[in-house]
């Protein structure tokens, strides 16, 4: 399981997120015609943790999650639910062992093409390499 699949698993398993979006959680972009609210996530990069004696077997990854909704208030509520599901959590997400996760809100926007509000969250996660 990839870290992206693990994030998906953590979000769909969270009762508050699932109530808001069900399984409308997408990799990279939100498809056109999707019912809102929804979440799109994309990987930003990763780096293997090192010590003086070599690799530690842990990966630090960055992801961006965009929370889309018809209203600004709904986008903010979805972002709060996403942060609540991911921030500060550890343990298994699916079958990936998470050491820690830090999820912070990084900005608000309006997508005129989609006619939707969005709130972006940045996720930094440290996980054990399988």
trRosetta pair geometry for C-beta under 8 A, 3 or more apart (Angstrom, degrees):
i j d omega theta_ij theta_ji phi_ij phi_ji
1 5 4.7 -124 -166 89 86 128
1 6 5.7 105 137 -59 117 85
1 9 7.5 -2 -170 -17 143 141
1 94 5.0 -153 177 121 166 137
1 95 5.2 131 11 55 136 92
1 96 5.4 -119 93 -42 114 99
1 130 7.5 113 44 -41 71 151
2 5 4.7 99 53 8 77 99
2 6 6.9 -133 100 -5 43 87
3 6 5.2 -51 -147 36 37 117
3 7 6.5 42 152 -22 67 99
3 43 7.2 101 79 -106 111 115
3 46 7.3 145 15 -87 153 140
3 59 7.3 -121 -57 99 136 131
3 61 5.0 91 126 47 172 167
3 63 7.3 -158 127 -48 113 128
3 96 6.4 145 -102 -160 55 167
3 125 6.5 162 -162 82 124 134
3 127 6.1 170 -105 31 106 150
4 7 5.8 -48 -150 32 32 111
4 8 6.6 36 149 -18 62 103
4 27 6.2 52 172 -113 135 111
4 41 6.6 167 -145 108 88 120
4 43 5.8 -76 -69 -54 112 107
4 63 7.1 150 -99 -109 74 137
5 8 5.4 -49 -151 35 36 117
5 9 6.3 39 150 -22 66 104
5 94 6.2 -18 127 4 90 172
5 96 7.8 133 82 -20 86 129
6 9 5.5 -50 -147 35 33 113
6 10 6.4 34 153 -20 65 103
6 93 4.0 86 178 103 94 111
6 94 4.8 -126 -114 32 65 116
6 95 7.8 -111 -98 52 99 45
6 96 3.8 -46 -94 33 144 138
6 98 7.3 158 159 -60 137 106
6 127 7.2 103 84 -113 169 162
7 10 5.7 -52 -147 35 32 111
7 11 6.4 28 155 -17 65 107
7 41 5.9 -158 114 163 141 170
7 63 6.2 -77 -69 75 164 172
7 65 7.7 -151 171 -77 135 119
7 86 7.3 14 -140 -107 87 130
7 93 6.8 24 -73 157 31 148
7 123 7.0 112 -120 106 132 165
7 125 7.6 -148 -77 -22 102 159
8 11 6.0 -62 -151 38 28 108
8 12 6.3 14 161 -8 67 109
8 25 5.5 156 -133 113 81 130
8 27 7.8 -42 -67 -62 127 88
8 41 7.5 -146 -68 36 77 140
8 94 8.0 33 71 -44 79 132
9 12 6.3 -60 -140 43 27 100
9 13 6.0 21 161 -15 64 117
9 93 5.4 136 80 166 108 77
9 94 3.6 119 30 -54 172 101
10 13 6.0 -65 -144 42 24 109
10 14 6.6 31 155 -33 61 105
10 85 6.0 136 145 153 93 107
10 86 6.2 89 127 -93 139 82
10 89 7.3 151 -154 91 133 151
10 93 4.1 -34 -58 -138 108 114
10 94 7.4 -85 -41 -16 69 81
11 14 5.9 -51 -151 20 31 112
11 17 4.9 -107 -169 137 74 158
11 18 7.9 145 147 -59 61 70
11 21 7.8 -17 158 66 113 131
11 25 5.3 133 99 -105 141 159
11 39 6.6 -113 -171 64 156 157
11 82 6.7 -6 -118 -124 110 81
11 85 5.8 94 -109 123 56 157
11 86 7.5 -14 -74 -55 81 106
12 17 7.2 -99 -86 104 23 116
12 18 5.9 75 -163 -90 48 99
12 23 5.6 26 -116 -108 123 75
12 25 6.4 -125 -58 17 92 141
13 18 7.4 -89 132 -47 2 125
14 17 4.2 58 81 21 113 110
14 18 6.2 172 81 -14 54 89
14 81 7.2 149 124 168 132 91
14 84 7.5 138 -171 99 142 89
14 85 3.7 -55 -79 -117 165 121
15 18 5.7 -60 -140 41 26 112
15 19 6.3 32 159 -25 64 104
16 19 5.8 -50 -150 29 29 113
16 20 6.8 19 154 -11 61 107
16 81 4.4 -150 128 -142 111 108
16 84 6.3 2 63 84 150 136
16 85 6.9 -150 61 -60 102 100
17 20 5.9 -65 -154 41 33 106
17 21 6.1 -30 171 32 72 106
17 39 7.7 -15 -162 -20 113 145
17 78 7.8 79 -127 -155 72 73
17 81 4.9 156 -78 142 66 114
17 82 6.2 86 -102 -83 119 58
17 85 5.1 -11 -27 -48 130 150
18 21 7.1 -81 -126 60 22 68
18 22 6.3 48 -166 -112 63 27
18 23 7.9 12 -131 -59 81 57
20 37 5.6 -27 163 65 99 128
20 77 7.2 -176 -113 119 141 101
20 78 5.3 170 155 -107 151 86
20 81 5.7 153 1 47 146 168
21 24 4.5 -119 -179 57 92 94
21 25 6.3 91 126 -54 138 82
21 37 5.5 -82 -86 96 90 87
21 38 5.6 120 -141 -111 116 41
21 39 5.9 -16 -121 -5 174 95
21 78 6.9 77 -46 -137 112 119
24 34 6.0 136 -149 175 116 120
24 35 6.6 -110 -91 73 152 80
24 36 7.8 -175 140 -117 156 30
24 37 7.3 150 88 105 135 49
24 38 3.9 -89 142 -114 115 94
24 39 7.0 120 110 23 73 66
25 38 7.1 -171 -78 -169 37 75
25 39 4.7 -3 -118 67 78 104
25 40 7.8 170 -163 -85 48 30
25 41 7.0 12 -180 -3 92 109
26 29 6.6 -51 124 87 127 36
26 30 5.4 137 48 -104 142 51
26 31 6.4 -165 -122 -10 159 84
26 34 7.5 -97 -36 -86 141 168
26 38 6.7 21 0 166 107 119
26 39 7.2 169 24 92 66 54
26 40 4.8 -26 72 -108 95 76
26 41 7.5 165 83 21 44 67
27 40 7.5 28 134 -158 4 73
27 41 6.5 -42 -114 69 47 78
27 42 7.1 99 -174 -92 60 62
28 40 6.6 -53 91 -177 24 107
28 41 7.8 -18 -37 84 29 43
28 42 5.0 74 -107 -94 50 103
29 40 5.7 -5 -153 -150 14 146
30 34 5.7 -116 175 41 94 143
30 38 5.3 118 -131 102 124 133
30 40 4.5 -106 -49 -53 80 125
30 66 7.4 -106 -29 90 113 118
30 68 5.7 -25 -50 4 166 155
30 114 7.3 50 81 -119 125 154
31 34 5.1 106 72 -41 82 114
32 114 7.7 -143 -114 -110 73 91
34 38 5.4 23 128 -49 131 162
35 38 7.3 127 89 -50 51 112
36 68 5.7 -100 -126 121 111 94
36 69 5.3 146 165 -127 119 42
36 70 5.3 146 88 -38 140 82
36 74 7.7 91 142 123 110 139
36 116 6.2 -179 -93 -121 153 127
37 67 6.9 7 -178 179 119 81
37 68 6.1 167 -154 91 68 59
37 69 3.9 -18 -100 -93 105 90
37 70 7.5 -108 -72 -1 73 72
37 74 5.7 -156 -65 152 126 111
37 75 7.0 173 -125 -90 121 54
37 78 4.9 -153 164 -73 153 147
38 68 5.1 -8 61 59 79 109
39 65 5.8 -11 -170 -172 110 101
39 66 6.9 153 -157 78 56 50
39 67 5.6 -19 -103 -102 82 63
39 68 7.3 -176 -85 18 30 79
39 78 7.0 -165 -70 165 95 122
39 82 6.4 138 -110 -90 140 133
40 65 7.4 159 82 -155 42 52
40 66 4.8 -9 59 56 92 103
40 68 7.0 41 -2 -14 99 117
41 63 5.5 13 -176 171 106 121
41 64 6.9 165 -151 85 58 47
41 65 4.7 -18 -99 -102 89 75
41 66 7.5 -172 -78 18 40 68
41 123 8.0 -11 -142 21 116 135
42 63 6.7 167 84 -157 35 77
42 64 5.5 -9 57 56 85 93
43 46 7.2 -37 -174 -32 117 101
43 61 6.7 -52 -146 -175 98 115
43 62 7.5 104 -171 84 58 56
43 63 5.5 -46 -107 -102 46 84
44 61 7.7 133 53 173 77 70
44 62 3.9 -55 68 103 120 101
44 63 5.9 -172 1 -96 92 24
44 64 5.7 90 -55 -20 115 93
44 122 7.9 -1 -15 -143 157 90
45 61 7.2 -174 99 -147 40 61
45 62 5.4 13 53 44 76 105
46 59 5.3 9 -180 178 121 111
46 60 6.6 163 -155 85 67 46
46 61 3.9 -20 -100 -100 101 82
46 62 7.2 -166 -77 17 54 64
47 59 7.2 152 76 -157 33 67
47 60 5.3 -17 61 61 86 96
47 61 7.9 172 19 -79 57 46
48 55 5.4 -24 152 -132 130 107
48 56 7.5 168 167 41 83 74
48 58 7.4 129 -159 79 62 45
48 59 5.6 -42 -100 -101 59 71
48 60 7.9 164 -104 18 10 75
48 129 7.5 5 -122 -52 102 136
49 55 7.3 100 80 -158 56 62
49 56 4.4 -42 100 44 103 124
49 57 7.8 -36 61 53 100 36
49 58 4.3 -2 27 76 131 96
49 59 7.0 -139 -6 -84 85 19
49 60 6.1 95 -59 -21 91 100
49 126 7.3 42 -46 -145 134 109
50 54 6.8 -88 -148 171 83 22
50 55 5.9 -50 -104 -97 69 45
50 56 6.5 -165 -103 -12 16 93
51 54 6.6 -4 59 51 79 36
51 55 8.0 57 21 157 76 3
51 56 5.6 94 -18 -66 100 101
57 128 6.2 11 136 -154 94 78
57 129 5.0 -125 -171 38 64 106
58 99 6.3 16 -145 -23 129 147
58 126 5.8 18 171 -179 117 95
58 127 6.9 168 -155 86 74 27
58 128 5.7 -46 -103 -100 73 52
58 129 6.7 -141 -89 -12 20 85
59 126 7.2 170 85 -150 42 51
59 127 5.7 -20 60 63 90 78
59 128 7.8 117 16 -145 80 6
59 129 5.6 98 -24 -67 106 90
60 124 6.8 -1 -175 -174 92 94
60 125 7.4 167 -151 86 49 41
60 126 5.1 -19 -98 -98 74 79
61 124 7.4 168 86 -151 44 49
61 125 5.4 -16 60 61 90 89
61 126 8.0 164 18 -87 68 31
61 127 7.1 -17 11 19 113 107
62 122 6.9 -18 -164 -172 98 94
62 123 7.0 149 -157 83 48 57
62 124 5.5 -18 -100 -99 74 72
63 122 7.7 155 83 -160 46 49
63 123 4.5 -13 62 62 92 110
63 125 7.2 5 9 6 108 113
64 106 7.7 -67 -132 38 95 144
64 120 6.2 -14 -172 -167 101 106
64 121 7.3 152 -160 80 53 48
64 122 5.9 -26 -105 -104 70 63
64 123 7.4 -171 -82 19 21 82
65 82 5.8 -167 123 175 148 149
65 103 7.6 -6 25 -147 131 115
65 120 7.1 150 80 -157 49 55
65 121 4.6 -15 62 62 101 99
65 122 7.9 -170 22 -78 76 17
65 123 6.1 54 -12 -18 109 117
66 118 5.0 -2 -176 -173 98 130
66 119 7.6 153 -156 75 53 36
66 120 5.3 -23 -102 -101 71 77
66 121 7.9 -172 -77 23 27 70
67 75 5.4 136 112 -162 96 72
67 78 4.1 172 -174 105 125 113
67 79 4.4 -154 30 -67 154 75
67 82 5.9 -141 -75 -8 126 142
67 118 6.1 149 73 -156 49 68
67 119 4.8 -17 58 59 109 86
67 120 7.5 -168 17 -80 76 27
67 121 6.8 49 -18 -7 109 106
68 75 6.6 -36 -153 -110 17 103
68 78 7.8 -40 52 79 30 160
68 111 7.4 -30 -122 22 109 133
68 114 7.0 -44 -151 126 134 150
68 116 4.7 22 -166 151 100 142
68 117 7.3 147 -152 80 51 47
68 118 4.9 -25 -93 -95 65 95
69 72 7.8 159 81 -86 107 9
69 74 3.5 -150 160 107 147 106
69 75 4.0 -157 35 -63 107 68
69 77 7.7 42 -36 49 171 91
69 78 5.7 165 -44 -4 127 135
69 116 6.5 144 68 -165 20 98
69 117 5.7 -27 69 65 74 95
69 118 7.6 143 19 -90 63 48
70 74 6.1 29 50 49 70 147
70 115 8.0 6 -132 125 70 86
70 116 6.4 -66 -93 -121 37 77
70 117 7.2 28 122 18 13 93
71 74 4.5 92 59 7 87 103
71 75 7.0 -151 94 -6 46 85
71 117 6.3 -13 142 16 18 136
72 75 5.7 -56 -149 36 33 111
72 76 6.3 32 153 -18 66 106
72 108 7.3 38 -145 -164 101 131
72 117 4.5 -159 -87 -136 55 165
73 76 5.7 -54 -148 37 31 111
73 77 6.3 32 153 -20 65 106
74 77 5.6 -51 -144 36 33 113
74 78 6.4 34 155 -19 64 104
74 117 7.4 125 62 61 84 122
75 78 5.8 -53 -148 36 31 111
75 79 6.4 32 153 -19 64 106
75 108 7.4 112 112 -137 132 93
75 116 7.7 128 -76 166 125 85
75 117 4.2 -124 -16 109 147 105
75 118 5.7 -148 -147 -116 138 20
75 119 4.6 143 148 -10 100 98
76 79 5.7 -54 -148 37 31 112
76 80 6.4 34 152 -21 64 104
76 108 7.8 -12 -78 -103 90 120
76 119 5.7 112 -89 -50 48 153
77 80 5.7 -52 -150 34 32 113
77 81 6.6 32 151 -18 64 104
78 81 5.6 -54 -150 36 34 112
78 82 6.4 36 151 -20 67 104
78 119 7.1 156 72 44 91 116
79 82 5.6 -51 -146 36 33 113
79 83 6.3 34 154 -17 65 104
79 105 5.7 69 161 -107 132 110
79 119 3.8 -65 -51 99 144 134
79 120 7.9 1 -114 36 127 11
79 121 5.6 161 -151 -49 94 114
80 83 5.8 -52 -146 38 30 111
80 84 6.2 34 152 -21 63 108
81 84 5.5 -54 -147 37 31 115
81 85 6.4 31 154 -21 64 105
82 85 5.8 -56 -150 34 30 110
82 86 6.3 -4 163 6 65 115
82 103 6.9 -137 130 167 84 148
82 121 5.7 -172 105 17 129 160
83 86 6.4 -78 -140 51 25 90
83 87 4.8 11 -179 -16 72 126
83 103 4.8 -170 -126 108 66 117
83 104 7.5 63 -120 -101 117 20
83 105 6.6 -47 -66 -49 138 87
83 121 6.1 -152 -69 -129 87 144
84 87 6.8 -32 -91 34 17 102
85 89 7.4 -39 153 -16 42 148
86 89 6.0 -109 -162 25 28 118
86 101 5.1 -100 171 137 81 140
86 103 4.3 80 94 -35 113 146
86 123 5.9 -46 149 -121 149 122
86 125 7.9 -76 -174 -79 110 114
87 101 6.4 -129 -115 111 23 92
87 102 6.3 35 -137 -147 76 35
87 103 4.0 -108 -70 43 85 95
87 104 7.6 99 -105 -60 122 50
88 100 7.5 -32 -139 -160 31 85
88 101 6.8 -53 17 72 15 77
88 102 7.4 59 -57 -99 51 55
89 93 7.8 94 117 -66 124 107
89 98 6.6 37 114 99 81 146
89 101 5.3 -8 57 41 74 121
90 98 5.0 -151 -143 103 50 91
90 99 6.0 -30 -134 164 113 17
90 100 5.5 -30 -81 -90 108 46
90 101 7.0 -179 -74 2 57 85
91 97 7.2 -65 -172 -145 26 66
91 98 6.2 -5 53 52 31 93
92 95 6.6 -18 -156 -120 114 27
92 96 6.9 131 -151 67 63 41
92 97 5.9 -38 -90 -96 65 57
92 98 7.2 155 -106 9 12 86
93 96 5.2 -25 65 65 85 97
93 98 5.4 54 -7 -31 106 124
93 127 8.0 -73 34 -108 113 132
95 130 7.6 51 124 -101 99 132
96 127 5.4 1 166 -168 108 142
96 128 7.6 172 -173 56 67 73
96 130 7.1 -82 -110 -53 71 109
97 127 6.2 141 83 -161 53 81
97 128 4.4 0 72 31 110 118
98 101 5.8 -15 -179 -39 135 105
98 125 6.1 -61 -138 -167 106 109
98 126 7.3 103 -168 77 64 55
98 127 5.1 -43 -106 -99 53 92
99 126 4.1 -50 61 103 118 103
99 127 6.2 -163 3 -91 83 31
99 128 6.8 114 -44 -40 98 79
100 125 7.3 -167 95 -145 49 52
100 126 5.2 27 45 39 79 108
101 123 6.5 -15 -168 -166 100 98
101 124 7.2 162 -155 85 50 50
101 125 4.5 -4 -108 -106 84 88
101 126 7.7 -148 -70 25 49 63
102 123 7.2 155 82 -154 49 49
102 124 4.8 -4 57 57 98 98
102 125 7.7 -167 25 -73 60 48
103 121 5.4 19 -179 168 96 122
103 122 7.2 172 -149 85 51 44
103 123 4.7 -9 -102 -102 85 80
103 124 7.9 -167 -73 26 44 59
104 121 6.6 166 84 -156 30 75
104 122 5.5 -13 61 57 84 92
105 119 6.3 -30 -146 171 108 110
105 120 7.3 114 -163 84 60 50
105 121 5.4 -46 -99 -100 49 78
106 120 4.9 -55 65 103 96 99
106 121 6.4 140 5 -124 88 22
106 122 4.6 68 -41 -18 134 104
107 119 7.4 -179 96 -153 40 54
107 120 4.9 5 58 45 83 112
108 117 7.3 -16 -170 -174 95 97
108 118 7.3 160 -157 90 51 50
108 119 5.3 -22 -104 -104 73 74
108 120 7.6 -157 -77 14 25 78
109 117 7.5 156 87 -161 45 55
109 118 5.2 -14 65 64 89 94
109 119 7.9 167 23 -85 68 32
109 120 7.0 35 5 -20 110 108
110 116 7.5 179 -156 94 59 37
110 117 5.5 -34 -105 -106 75 61
110 118 7.3 162 -97 19 25 75
111 114 4.3 21 110 36 121 104
111 115 7.4 -53 95 2 76 16
111 116 5.2 0 54 60 105 82
111 117 7.8 -178 18 -94 76 12
111 118 5.9 44 -17 -8 107 120
112 115 6.8 26 -162 -78 35 51
